[in-house]
Amino acid sequence: MPSSLSDPGALRISLLVHAIGGLVVLISAAALAIYKPAGMTAYGARSAFRFALAALVITLLAMALLGQHGPGAH
């Protein structure tokens, strides 16, 4: 028999710890959503541009190498 079923006190402590942990996560997310500066920072804009460029290059390479796409395929 698992120890949590034989010891209701341990089950209560586990539930309390998990509930407090979940509450901390939710409050942290709400605080970040409220106090985040408006707009995007310069670093964030560069990162977003790099990610979009990398996704485009990967997509074009996959189309050219794996499918019936590319020069002369039409």
C-alpha positions, 0 to 999 in steps of 0.5 A: 500500500502506498505511503500516502494512502496509509498516512493521511497527514502526508497526503494533506501536506502534499496537497497543500504544497502542490496547491501553494506551488500552483498559486505561486505560478499563477500569481507570477504569470499574472504579475508578468502580464500586468507589469510587462512593458508595452511593446517589444524591446530591440532584443526581442525584435531582433530575435523575432526577425531571426526566428522568422528568417530561420523558419523561412529558410528551413521551409524552403530547404525542406520544400526543395529537398523533400518534395516536388518543389523547386526550380523545374518542378512545375 
